[in-house]
Amino acid sequence: MTIDVAFCELAASDREAVLDLMRAYYAEDGHEFSQDRAAAAIDEIISGNALARLWLIQGSGDVVGYVCITLGFSLEVGGSDFFLDELFVVPEARGQGVGRAALDFIEEESRNLGARRICLKVGLHNAAAREIYSARQCHEHDRHLMSKWLKGSGRPSSRTRKYLFGRGPGPGHGCRGSLPACSPPPYS
């Protein structure tokens, strides 16, 4: 069974719904959830950070997940190189084409924004997700993703903030998909 979905650009009124979805995703996937860190990130996206886009996923009138991409650049790729940062579909909506629709949407959005490649991360324990991504021609690399938390950072300089936030906040609740409009989630 497939349900109709729509993708609603993050608006300020969606803040708590996204945080609830993030909390559920992190608990399910075994990530540490920091309310303060998550709220700060969501607030930056709402404020118009040019490096991230987040959409709520609506299916049959209910919020059934979210998807976030971050925008980057790679010399190796020869241009824009985006990252599928998070994709979460609530358990009740899985197996109904929501994830597949989200991946199609993100590929199209990334193309429209000029991306040459989309990267993603998937837990080694998540064989089902790895299989789905492989079937979509996502390839594992002979490299490991590594990261380091930077002490004393977290807020860009005023010059960087002007660059990052210069595009201004998006229209909010700009929906695309087969549903006519996005409504607030039925829960908080």
Order of alpha helices (4+ residues) and beta strands (2+ residues): beta-alpha-alpha-beta-beta-beta-beta-alpha-beta-alpha-alpha-beta
